[in-house]
Amino acid sequence: QLRASLEEVETAIRRQQALLSELHRRQQELERRLALVVYPVLTLPNEIVSHIFVDCLPSHGRVRPSRRTAPLLFTRICRHWRYIALATCELW
């Protein structure tokens, strides 16, 4: 009885390990495909992105800074946007 139970558990472990291996393979394939994606917004010239950032500022004057709103939010999206946001004097 115990040997049969042990064999069942070992078989279940092997199945789960095979499933995990397949999931890792799929994950790597998806990561590879995602790395090939070119996001159009990242191809815009920095000056255009800067103007868009300024246009996104709240229209009702100065507001309390928050990481969830412009302009601080722009610095948290990606390294490229952080560089542009910090270099755009009109945001600060």
PyMOL commands that set and color helices and strands:
alter all, ss='L'
color gray80, all
select helices_A, chain A and resi 2-35+40-43+46-55+72-76+79-87+89-91
alter helices_A, ss='H'
color red, helices_A
deselect
rebuild
show_as cartoon
